[in-house]
Amino acid sequence: MAKIPPRRNDEARRQPGDEGKKSKLNPNDTSTENQRAIILAALQIAPRTTVELRHDFGIMQPAPRIHELINRFNYRIDSVRLTAVTPDGIKHPRVALYVLQPGGAV
């Protein structure tokens, strides 16, 4: 029997600059806009690691999306380095933990 993957949090902002509107996002949409929106929604709930964003939210390369959110869209996101364990049990040192600062964008 196939294992059912956990449900992802797909409530997020749809377009940069359209921060006030929330919509359901397609978890199969791999566009950069959709990935940024998913990351923002996830970070509004709690800080997230690179491992969590990849495994739980389907963002394969979170660092470039975080970079865009900071440098193009002026969000205040800090990163803290820590050791994380992937779902397959492998320990990874210096994984980023991303923290959205209060107020979101500057």
N, C-alpha and C positions, 0 to 999 in steps of 0.2 A: 504494500500500500504506500502511496506517495505521501511524503511529509508535507503538511500544509505550512507555508511560511507564515511568520507572524504578520499581523496587519500593521502597515506603516501609517504614520500620522500624515495624511495627505491634505490636511487643512492648512492653507498657507496663502500668502499673497501671490497673485497671478502675474503682475507686471511690475517691474521697477518703476517707481513714480506713481503707482496706483495703490499705495500702501493702505488706504482706508478700506478697500474692498477685499473681502475674503471669498474664496471659492474653492470647490473641491478640485484638486489637481489630479491629473492622470499619472499614476505611479509608473506607467510605461513611457511617459514623455521624458526623454533625456535631454531636452533643450536646456541651454544654459540658464535661460530665464526661469524655467520650472525648477531646476536644481537650486538656484539661488532662493527661490520662494520657499522650497521645502526646508532648506537650511535655516532661513529666517524663522519659519514657524517652529522648527525644532528648538532653536536657541531661545525663543521667547518662553518656552516651557522650562528649559533647564540647560546648563552647559552640556556640550556634547564633545566626545572625542572623535578623532579621525576614524577609529574602528567602528564606533556607533553610527556615524554618518554613512559609512560604507555598507555595513551589515544591515542595520535597521531601516535605513532610509534610501538605500540604493544610489548614493552619490559616490561614484567610483574615485573621483579625484576632488576631495573637498577643498584642498589648499588653494587651487586657482579660483574657485568660486568665492572662498573667504576673501582672497586678495581683491577680487572684483568688488565685493560688498564694501570693503574698507576703502579702496582707492578710487572707485568709480561712483559709488553710491553713498559714501561718507558715513557708513555705519561704524560705530565704535565697538570693535570686537577684539578682545585680548586673547592671546594664546599662552597657555601654561604647558610646560613639558612634564610628562609623567610616564610611568611604565604601565602598559595596558596588555591584556591578554585577549587574543582573538577567540572567536567561538570554537576554533579547532584546537585551543589550548596552547598556542604559541605565544611566548612572552616577547613583547616589543618595547625596548627602551625609547625614551624621548618622543612619544606619541603626543600630538597636540591635543589639548583640551581647549575648546573654543568657548569663550564667555562673552555674550552680548551684554554690553554695559547699559545701565538704565538710560532711557531716553532714545535708545536705538540710534537713528541717524542724527548726525550733527547738523 
